[in-house]
Amino acid sequence: MTQKNLLKPLEPRNVHLLAALPQEYRAFQKLFHPRWLQRHKEPFRQFHCRKGRRDFYLTETGMGHGAIGRALQWILSGTPRPEFIVSFGYGGSLSAQLQVGDVCLVERVRVFEPLGEFSREFHADPDMKHSLEKSQALQPHGVKACSLVTVKGLTPKNLLSALCQEEHAPMAVDMESFHVSEAAHEHGLPLLILRAISDGPEDEILLDPAFIADFRGRLSPSKVLLEVARKPCLVSFLVQSWKNSLRASRALALVLTNFLDNGGTQAHACEWFKGPEQPGLR
């Protein structure tokens, strides 16, 4: 029996929550706590609330590897230092088992480097899912385990299909999780990654985040309108994306609130480990 099974974990006092966009966290904010105070507007929006003996810090990181990298550096060099990190937001499905509105517990993350020599990965402690299910922190809402591939920009899903063929778990795609898991590993911090599916396996993203985000990784309404003016066919895509996002946000809010309210941050096995480097995808 290992030491982590002999000792009862202490409840973290400072829990840091990371989400790229307001659309990903607003439903959770309303459900989890009625009063959040804004601590910072720049360089990143950060909100705080206290619930019981714990302090929760919610940071809007912005989209993409550049934005999440700057946000993590800012958070980890500031005070209070995180004792537990939860990264949550949207993901795109790469598997038929994952449909819009499903919420996924991420157990493995790879970075997609089509021009690189290696594909790097991090994986969670194999006991994480069992530990969380035993604590009932993820029990009631049918959370699915999945693997995730992090991309640097708009990437057609058919180019990612090679990853799916070698994975036993369902797969999804996002733009931030690899970088969060890398930071958690380097700093020895427990981490939970939750992703709600906002586009199905057959749904391609038609708007490149690089064209519709500002330098901070935030969505720019003016840039979105400019793209729609150039391509009116995007209107129907945006309407459907908005509906899917609402569904994903509500499901994610329920799961995350249940996790935080039912001792999820006390569960064992939320460590992350570096996996072997593998030949890159070309």
C-alpha positions, 0 to 999 in steps of 0.5 A: 500500500502506497503512502498516498493511500495511507494518508488522508489528504488535506483540503486545499485552501487555494483552488485556482480555476482556469478557463479560456473564455467567459462563455465557458465559465459564466454558467459555472459562476452563477451556479457555484456562488452568488458573489464573485469579486473581480480581483484583476482586469489586467493582464488577465481577468481574475475573480475570487470567492470564498466558500467555507474555508476555501478560496477560489480564484477563477482566471480567464486565460484567453485562447491558445498556447501563447495566452495560456502560457502567459496566464500560467506564468502570471498565476504561478509567480503571484500570490496566493500560490495555487494548491490545486488547479482545475482547467475547464472549458470546451473541447471538440470531439474526435470520437463517436462516443463523445457528443455535444453536451458530454463532459469529459475527465481528461486522463491523457494529453498529447500535443499535436506537432505536425512538423515536429520530430516528437509528439509529447504527452502527459498523463494523469495518475492511473488511479485518478478516475477511480479515486474521484468516483469513490469520492462521488465527486464525479458520480451523478452526471455520467462524466466520461474519461477521455484522452485529449490532443492539444493543437496550436491553431485551427486543425482539420479533424481528419488530420488528427484521426491518426491519433484516434486510431491508436487510442482506446479511450475516446478522444477530444481536441482543445488548445490549452490542456497540454500546456496546463498539464506541463506546468502542473507537472513541472510545479508539482501541483495536483490538476483536474482537466474537464472538457465539455464537448461543444462540437461533435466528431463530424463538426469542423470549426470554420472560424480560425481562432487566430483571425477572431481573437485579440492579442490576449487570446480573447474573442474580438466581436469586431473581428468575428463580424468582419469574418461574417461580412466576408463569408455570410455562410458563417451565420448558420455555423455561428448560430449552431455553435452558440446553441452547442456552447450553451448546452456544453456550458450548462453541463460543465457547470453542473459537473464542476460545481458537484466536484468542488462541493463534494470533496473532489479537491481532496481526492488522491491521484491528481498528479500528472506525469510526463509520458514517453516522447513518440514520433511526431505526426507528419 
